[in-house]
Amino acid sequence: MTINAPHFSRRRFLGSMLTLAGTSAAPFALNLAAMGNAAAQSAGDYKAMVCLFLNGGNDAFNTVLATDSASWNEYLRVRNTGGSDSIHLPGTGETGGVLPIVPATAQAGRSFALHPSLGPLKELFDGGRAAVVANVGTLIAPTTLAQYKAKSVALPPKLFSHNDQQSTWQSGQPEGASVGWGGRLGDLAVAGNANAMFTTISAAGNTVFLSGQQVRQFQVGQAGAVPIRGISANLYGSAAGTSALQAILADAGNDLIEQEQKSAVQRAISSQSILSGAMLAAGPTGVPNPTSYINPATGVAATNPLAVQLQTVARIIGGRSALGAKRQVFYVTLGGFDTHDRQKIQQADLMARLAHALAYFDTILAALQGTDLRRQVTTFTASDFGRTFTSNGDGTDHGWGAHHFVVGGAVRGRDIYGAFPASGLGHALDVGSGSLLPTISVDQYGATLAKWFGVPDSQLGEVFPNLANFTQRDLGFMSV
């Protein structure tokens, strides 16, 4: 089963324009009470989900590792290509400095560890606020290796393609999709927010993940909402220029496109003003700036752009009361994971940034405006796909299934969810070069998060149309 692209007609186009023209949530789908949460309208009720997308396809085999003797020996046999091209883990000693973790639920005969650069994330895991979800990927229905080879079940289109698999992870469809599952969550939750405009927010540019049928993602930069320049100061040094620009922006004739353009501009001006007045400041008087992270390859301290994005998210969460927000979905990203070469060095740096940013965000949420919000905010990772187990010399190539992290106070942490796959080649999940056939679908992963967010079981299918094909709808890593 796949999600069909919506039919785009003149009537639907005009309807969309009328929907966009207003900021009131009154006409929209469902309210929070209808989502099965009787307390949803109380002043203290707030939940946010943060999608942290690892652009390029993170190598899960070098992120969460099986370290029992059989698994580790196979890892070294396949991945240690020798010399400076080796992509085995950086560090010293027999295990390359990996960081052991002990899941609450044992998997017989297996032991596990994290990449050496993930020290701060290991602390979150050991503290019960982070979990690993094993071998997640895009699936339409449960699939065996035999079915995959015979193409006897429906498969996600355009596997191993960056643009298409990024889109499929975020929306259920390949490139060209117009609605993502974060946006569909926003459509269900928007009526509980006083201002629909701040339901789905990206701190990392445009993304299909946050686009809904009703809600439209609001994009922010490091300083918050991006203002329209020249409307409140002298344009090119001329007050007359400013007046002329204001007149142009306020003018619209009978043409529907002109009217919609005027509405969009006025909405942008109004929203920028509202958000600027609501979100907390950056720095000592508001949300503290992130400390520098240390590049493990160079030892040099540097600014972590991902931590800055999460600082912006925290500043907006701090303004939730002023914005009238009860449910919000955010999007941040970290790029550089397409490690066809120099993987050992590049991924170590990326893992350091990831762990540093997540630990910073956890610390900020622990005392945001004097309140511990960690149970109300859940961050989860996503990525195009995993990578091959085999090396191409000093990197890896496009794969499929991968391991992911879920972080927050409501996470049933210090555990690995799902059966951790065998290490090596030629096993029952190897679709080629050790690339993993997923055993957990994105739909199951997202549905578990959506249930915590407040979506009742009866409506999960509206957000994840393929979920009906899977028996297990809740993976158990969230406490509701």
N, C-alpha and C positions, 0 to 999 in steps of 0.2 A: 504494500500500500504506500502510495506517495502523496504528497500534498500537491494538489493541482493549483497552478497559478490562477489568481482571480481573474475573471473576465472583465476587461476594461472597456466600458461603454461610455457614451456621452452622458447618460444619466448618472452613472457612477462617478464620472469625472466631476460633474457639477455638484453632486452630493458630497464628494470629498472636499471640494472647495468650501462649501458651506460649513462643513464640519471644522475645517481648519480655521475658518474666520473667527470662531469664538474660542475663549479660553475656559469657559465654564464646563465643568464635568457633568452637569445635570443630565444630558441626554444619554450618557454613555452606559454601556452594558450593565454591569452588576455593581452592587456596593459590597463593602467588606462583610456586612452581616450576612449577605446572601452567599458569601464564600464560606459559610459554616462557622464563623467566629462571632459568638454573641457579644464578646467584649470589644469588638473591632472598633467601635466608635468612641471608646473611652479615650480620654486625653493622653493617658500613658501608653497607649498602644502604638507601636512603631516597629516596622521590620524593613530591612534593606538587604538586597542581594547585590554582590559585586562580582561581575564576571571578569576574571583576569586572563586575557587571551595571550598565549605564548605564540607569537606569529612566526611561522616558518616550519613548524613541526618539531616539537621537542623530542630529543632522544630519551625515552623513558628508561631504557636499559642502563643508562649512566646516571639516572636520577634516583630511582629506587632499585636496589640490587638484591638478588638472592645470594647469600654468602655461605650457605651450607657447602660442604666440600665438593659434592658433585656439580652443583651449579657454578661455584666459583672457578673450578678447574675448566669447565666448559667455556665460561666467559673468557678466561685467559687464553685458552686455546684458539678461540675464534677471533677475539678482538686484539690480541697482542701481536701486531704485524711486524714488530721488531724495529729497532732504531728510532730515529726522530719522528717517523711517521706513525708510531704506535698511538692508538686512540684509547688505550686503557687509562684508568683513572690517574690523575696527577697525585703526587705525594710520595711518601717513602714507605718502605716495608712491604711485606708480602701482600697486604690488602690495599695498598695505595692510599691509606689514610681514610678509608670509608668510615662512616659514623653509624655504629650499630643501633638498631631500634628493636624493641621487644613488643610486638603487638599483643593486645589483651587476649585475642583469640589465636591460639596456636594453629599453624598449618603443618601437618605432620612431616617431620624430617627437614623442615625448611628453617632458615634463619635469614635475617634481612638487615639492610643498612641503607643509609642515604649518602649521596655525593658529599665529598669532603667540604664543599663550599656551603652546605646547607645547615651549618651549625645552629643558627637562630631558629630555623624551622624545626630542627630536631627538638629544641627546647619546647616549642609549641606542641609538638607531637607528644613528648614525654609528659607535658603538663596537662594533656587531655583536651587540648583545644585545636588539634589538627588530626586529620585522618587521611589515609591513602585509599583511593578507590582504584582497583587493579583492572587493567586491560579494558578500558572504555573506548568505544569508537562508534562511527556511524554505521548503523544497521537498520534495515527495514523489518526484518524478522530474525529470530534465532537461526543461526547458520552453522552448519558443520563444514569441515574441510572438504568432504566429498561433495556436498551440495555446492560449495563455492566453485570447485573445479568443474562440476557438471553444469553450472549455472542453472540449477534446478529450482532455486528460490530467487526472489527479487533481491537485487543487490543495489546499494547506493550507486547512483550514476557517477562516472568520471572519478573513480577512486585514484588516489595518488596524485591528483592535480591540486596544486596549492589553492587557487581561487575557488575552485568548486568545492573542495573539502572544507575550507574555511566557511563558506556559505552554508554547506550542509550541516556542519556542526552548529551553526548559529540559527538556522532557519528550517532545516529539513529538506532543502532543495539546493541544487547546484547554483553556480553563479547566475544572476538574473532574478533571484528571489526578491520579493518586495516586503516581506513580513518575517520577523524573527520570533523565536520563542520568548525572548525577553520582552519584546513588544506585545506579544499575546498575553503575557502575564500582566503587563501594564494595562491592557484593554480591560481585563477582569477587575483590576484594583483601582482604576482611575476614579471611579465615582466616590471613593472614600477619601480622596484628596481634595482640598479646597481649591487648588489650582492645578488643572490637568497638565499644564506646561512642564511641571517639574516632577513628572512621574518616572520617565526614563531619561537618564542623563549620561552622556558620554564625555569622559575627560581625555579621549584619544581619537577624536575625529569621527567621521561618519561610519556607521556600522549597521548592517542589516539586522543584527541581533536585537537592537532596541526599537526597530520599526514595527508599529502595530497597525491594525485597521483603523483605530481611532487615535491613539496616542502617536505623537511624533517626537522623536528623540530631540532632546535639547543638548546642544554641544557647548562645552565650556573649555576655556584655556586655563593656564596656570593661575591667572588673576581672576578667574570666574567667567561670567558671561562676556562675550566679545561685543564691545560697543560699536555702533555705527559712528564713524569718525566725522567730525565737522558739523554736527548738528547743534552743539552747545558752546562752540567757541568760534573765533574768527576763522573762516575757511580761506586758506591761502592769504592770511593776514587781513581779510576783509569781512566786516560785519554784514555787508550787503551779500557777500557770497554765502554766508551761513543762512541768511533769510531766504535767499533764492533756493538753496538746497531744501530747506524746510518746506517751502511752498511746493516744490516738485514732489517731495515725499508725501505730502498731504493731498495732492491732487489726484483725482480719478474721475474719468467720465463714465459713460454708460457701458463701456466694454467690460465684460466679466473678468478678463485676464487683468486689466488695469485695476479693477476693484480688488481682486485677490492680491495683487502685488502690493497695493496700499495696505490692505489688512495685514499681510505678512510683515511688512516693514513696521507698522505701528505696534504689532504684537511683539516684534523683536525689541523695539525700543522700550515698551512697557515691561517686558520680561527681564531685560537687562537691569532696569532700575529696581525691580522687585528683588531679584536675586542678589544684586550688589548690596542692598540694604539688609538682607536676611542672613547671608552666609557669614561665618566667623572670619576674623582677620587671620592672616598668616603671621606667625612669629610669637613673641612672648605674651602679647595681649590676647591671643586667640589660640590657634592650633600651632604648636611649636614646629619650627622647621626641622626636616629630617637631618640627622647627622650624616656625614659623608660615609660612603661604604669603601671598603678596601678591595681593589682589584687583586685577586690572588696571584695573578701571573706577574704583576709588576710591583705589588706592594704599595701602589700609589693610591691616596685617598681622592675620591671624586664624588660629584653630585650624582645621585641615583634618580634618573627621571621617573622611574616607576614609583618611587617613594613620594615624589612631588605630586604625581597624579593622585595617589591615595591621600595625600594631605588635602588636595582640593576636594575629594569626595568627603573627607571628614569635616571640612569647613561647611559644606552644603548640608551634611547630616546635622551639624550643629545648629543650622538655621531651620530645621524641620518644623518647629512650632510656628515660626513666622510665616513659613510657606504653606502651612496647613497640610503637611504631608504625613500620611499614615503608612504608605507603602511606596518604596522607591526601588528601581533597578538601575544599577550603575555599570559602566564598562570602562575598563582600563586595559592597557596592553604593554607588552614587553616584546620587542622584535629582535631578530638576529638568530633565530633557531634553525635556519636552513643550513645546517652544518655539513655540507658536502666535503669541506676541507677544514683543516685546523680545528677540528672539533674539541680536542682535549683542552686547548687554551680558551677557545671561545665559550664553550659551555661552562667551564669553571667560572668565568666572569659572569655569565648570565645567571647561574645558580646563586652566586653571591648577591647579585642584585635582587633576585626573587626573594631570597631568605631575609635579606636586610629590610626590604620594603614591607613584607608581611609582618615581621616582628615590630617594625615601627608602627604600622597600622594597629596592631593588637595593643601596643602600649598607649597610643592615643585614645583608642576606644575605651580603654579601661578607666579613664578618668576624664571623659569629654564633658566639659562644663560641670565637673564634679560628680558625674554619673557614669557608672559602668554600663556601657552599651554593647558589650561583646556578645551577649546572648541575643541581641536584636539585629546584629549585622553578621552575615555569612559571606565569606569570600571563597570562590571556587576557581580552579584553573581549567582552561580549555586550550586546545591547540589544533592545528590543521589535521595532524595525524602523528603517529609515532614514527620510528625510523627502523631501518633494517638492523638485524643483529650482526650481520657481516659488515666488514669494513671495506671501503673502496681505496684504502691506503692510509689516509689520515682523516677520514670523515665517514659519514654514513649517508644512505639515500632514503628516499621517501618510503614510509611504511604505512601502517594502518592503526591498530590498537595501541593504546598507551596508558600509563598510570597517571592519576591526577590527585591533587591535594584539595581538601576542603578544610577551611579554617574558620573558627568562631566559637563563641561560648556555648552555642546550642549544638555544636557538633559532638557526637559521641566519639571522642578522639582516642588517641593511643591505640589505633587498630587499623588493620588492612581489610577492606571490604571486597569481596569477590575472590575467587580462587586465583592465586598468583601463578602465572604460566610457567611452564618448564623453561629452563635456559638452554640455548643452543639451537641446533638445526634439525629439521626432519621430524619434529614432533607433531602432535595432532592439531596444533594451531598455527603451524608454519605455512604461510601462503606463498613463500618464496624468499630466500635470503634471510630467513628468520623473522620476517615481518609478521606481526601477530594478527590473527583473525580475532576480532573483539569477542569477548564473552559477556560484556555489559554494554548495552546500547546508550547512546546519548539521551534517548527518550527516557530510559529508566533513571539515569543519573539526574537529568533535569527534573523529572517528576518527583523524585525524592526531595529535591530542593523546593519545588513548587508546593508540595504538601506542607512543608514547614512554613512557607510564605503565607499559607492560608487558603489555598485552592482545594476544595473538597474533591474526593475521589471521583465523583460523578462528572466533574468538569475538567479533569486532567486530559481527557481525550481532545478537548478543544485546543489545548496548548500543544499536545504531543500526539498527532494523529496516528503515529505508528505504535503507540503504547499498547493498543488493543492486541497486538501480535505477541506480547510478552506476558508470561504468567506473573512474574514478580514486578510489582509496580512501585514498591518502596524498598530500597536497598538497606534501610535501617541505620544510616549514618547520621541522621538528624533526630534530635529529641524535640518533639512538638510541644 
